Amino acid sequence: MITLTDNAIHQIRKLVLSRKNKPLGIKLDIETKGCSGLTYKLEYVDNPSKDDEVVNIEDLKIYVNPKASLFLIGTQMDYQEGELESGFKFINPNEKGRCGCGESFHV
């Protein structure tokens, strides 16, 4: 369903290990937001939903909301650091367009 680059794996591990109450993993979801309609949402998972799909990548668990999974098929998650910004980036072959600021997309 989704793949993670080495940079994304490293950053997720770093975030999970630095949290006081170690989560079970992270959840990837899509929510309605922004001028193009959809945005990616990441959050720690302490109590997974029984409906979530679980993607095991190395020692990490990525929980995916089943309602979002159709939008995420083939998506690659990356982590990039730049001089002025850093963050997770999503390369999603299902995207048909993005808003001008790059915060939201549509399929």
Buried (B, 14 or more C-beta within 10 A) or exposed (E): BBBBBEBBBEBBEEBBEEEEEEBBBBBBBBEEEBEBBBBBEBEBBEEBEEEBBEBEBEEBBBBBBEEBBEBBEEBBBBBEEEEEEEEBBBEBEEBEEBBEEEEBBBB
